C-alpha cells in the first residue's frame, strides 16, 4: 500500500500555517541515528536490529539517503561489540540438559562485531558534537532533522533537575537533555526537528521544546516535536540479545511498523490511518503504539508534555475548566481521531464501560500499583508455578533413572549431550508429564502481566487527561500558548515522507 503524504496544515487556517517555520521547495530531510549500548555487555542485538529496520523503512519510503548518518556502539572498530543470544544454535540435547538439570541463563550467548553498514563512527559525545558542527551546520531553513535514538538511557543525576535524563554512549559515557538542547540550538535558524527516542527515561527529552530543557526558561523558537518510549522516571522495555525479531516488544518496533504498514518480519498490519486522510503521521504511529504495544512502557509526546506543564484542571481559581473527572461522553466528543482510537481500543481491551470509565481506570491502575508493591514487599504468599512443579517432577524421575545427572559435568551427563544425545532427548520428551509441562510453559507466556495491565490503564488515563487539558488550554484563552501548542501538534502530524509546502514564509513560533 502506498502511503500518501500528510499536508502541513490540514484543515487549518492560513494564520495557523504561518506558525510553521519557513519552507522551501527543495527542503531536505537529514537523518541522524544514535544506537547501541555503552559496552559489549550492554550492546544487545535488538539495538542493532532496530537500526537495520529503520534503514529498511527509509529505503521503502524512498527517502533521499544522502543525508543519513549513523553512530552505533564502537563504530568502525572490528572488535566484538555486540551481545547476541541464539538459543536455536544450541543442540537440542544441550538445551534440555540446561532446562532440567542446569541453567538456561546465557544459553546460546556469544559476541560478534555489529553489522550496521556505513556507520559514521562510535557513539562518543565528541562524535555527536562533530556531527552538529560539520553536518548540522550545512542544513538550511525548512530542512528537517529526524533524530532516532535506540540506545540505553539513565535517570538524571541531579535531584534539582529530574528531567535532565541521559542517553548512554559508548565507553560508559553519556549526553544529557540539556546538552542535546544546546546542540539543537546551534542548528541554522528555521531547521525543524523530529525525535523518536526509545531509551530508558526517554521522557526527559520531551522537554527539549523549552530553552535548556527547562520550562521556566521559555519556549524554544526552533520547531521541535518528539515521541518517547516512556516517561522520564521509568525504564523502557525492549533491549534483548535475542536475534528473533518476531519476539521484539519495544516502542520503535510498533512505531516504525505503523509507519511502514508491516511488521519487522514483513507481515502486513491494519494501517493506523485514524483520521482517514490516506497516510500515517508520526502522531498516528505513536497512537498505534500506545494502543497496541504489550510492554511496560508509558509512551509520551511533546504535545502531551506541553499540556501537562502549561494547562491545568479545574480549581478554585478556574472553576470554568473541566476537571480530571470529566465524563466519558465529554472526553470522547473532544478527542481527536487518534485519541479516540486509543480510548475506544483500550476500553475494549480493559473491558471499561460506562460514563465513569476514566475514574474507574485511574482506580484500577492505583490498585494494581498497590498490589505490585505488596508483592515486592513479600506480604503476599508467592504463588506456585505449575510448570516449575512439573519440571521438578521430570527432573527427579530422570535422576532416579540416572543418578549421574545430579552433576552436569559427570561423564554420563556429558555423553547425553554428545554420543547419547538421541537417547537423552527421547527420555525427556517421552516422560508422561512432558507434554503437560510444555503446555504450562506456553500458558505462562500468555498469562496477563500485572505491570503491563497497569500501564494500559495509565495510558488510557493519560490520553483522556490530555484531551481534557487541551480543551482547558483553549478555555484559558492564552493566545501565545495556544499557538505554541498548535505548532507542536502540526509538527507531530507530519509523516516520514513529508514534503514542506511551498510559498509559506512563516513567522517564528512565539516565545514566552
C-alpha angles and dihedrals in degrees: 000000000000112000118221120226121256116242120237096235109021107187092344127132122253088251090060091047088058088065089071120096115257111282134204132204089240096046112149137207119232117198122206119181122189111188146159138046134289095254138005093269090055098039101093127190092244090066090056091046090051091057092046092049091051091050091051089051092052090052091048091051088051092235119175100254095190086100099045118119129177130194111188131176110292093357116207096002116121093219124121097261102152127083113217131183115197107169093171089063089065114089114256094243090055091049092052092045090053093045097051106024108020137015132298091205111126091355106163093013118155140151128231140159114279119258100216106133126222097011114177094214146300123312098261122146088239092056093048091050091047091054092057091046097045105030104016091055090060093060118106137209110294095024117125129220115209107197116193119186119188103167141095124290140192138211120259117281090210115082090198091055106038093164093057090096125163147235112226114232134191119296091026094292125136145195124218133221090251091052093050090049089053090053092048090050089060093060115105116275114273097030113135125215132209118181130193110186126177104172124116113280089015092148092080087074091060085083092064085101085079129069108271087356089284121122090206090063098058141259116302116249089216111091107242135166134169149182120218133193095225146347124287097262102047138073119243130232127244122057110126137150089220112118098206103102093191087073096053115119112177136118101268092046088066097032096054094040088056089054093043097046091230141064126261088268094051100259111146118243133199102272109245095224092149096169093047097233094129098255142074119241127199088254091054090048088054092048090050089053094049089050100041110029115108094204142110090251126122100200121205140184135213091251091055091047090050092052092049090055104035104033133053145195125253115294139159091281094047108031090156092072127090117262124230086254095065114151123264093245092053094050094045091051091053096043122110116234095265092046090049090053090054095046096047094040095050090044087061095044093048095037091237116167140166136040095293097054094119091057090043091052091050090052093047091052090050093050093049090048091052090047092052091050091048092052092047089051091055095239092127122065112253112249118238113247108229093208091053091053092052092046091053090049092052091046093050093049092050092048090053088054094043112019088183088076088077085089120037090207092061110116091241091054089048090051089054091061094042125024097007099038096123091052091050094047091050091050094052098042091041093058111118092237098043097092092049090047091055090049091053091049089052092048090053090057093058097037112119113268113221095213093049091046091051094050091052089059088048092051090051093050094045092051092049092047091051089054090051094045091050091054090047091051087056091048091051086061096211101159095195095052092043089055091048091050093047091051090056092048092049090052092048089051093061121101134227089256093046118148117201115244118250126233094030114125105181133199118233117272105262118258125215 
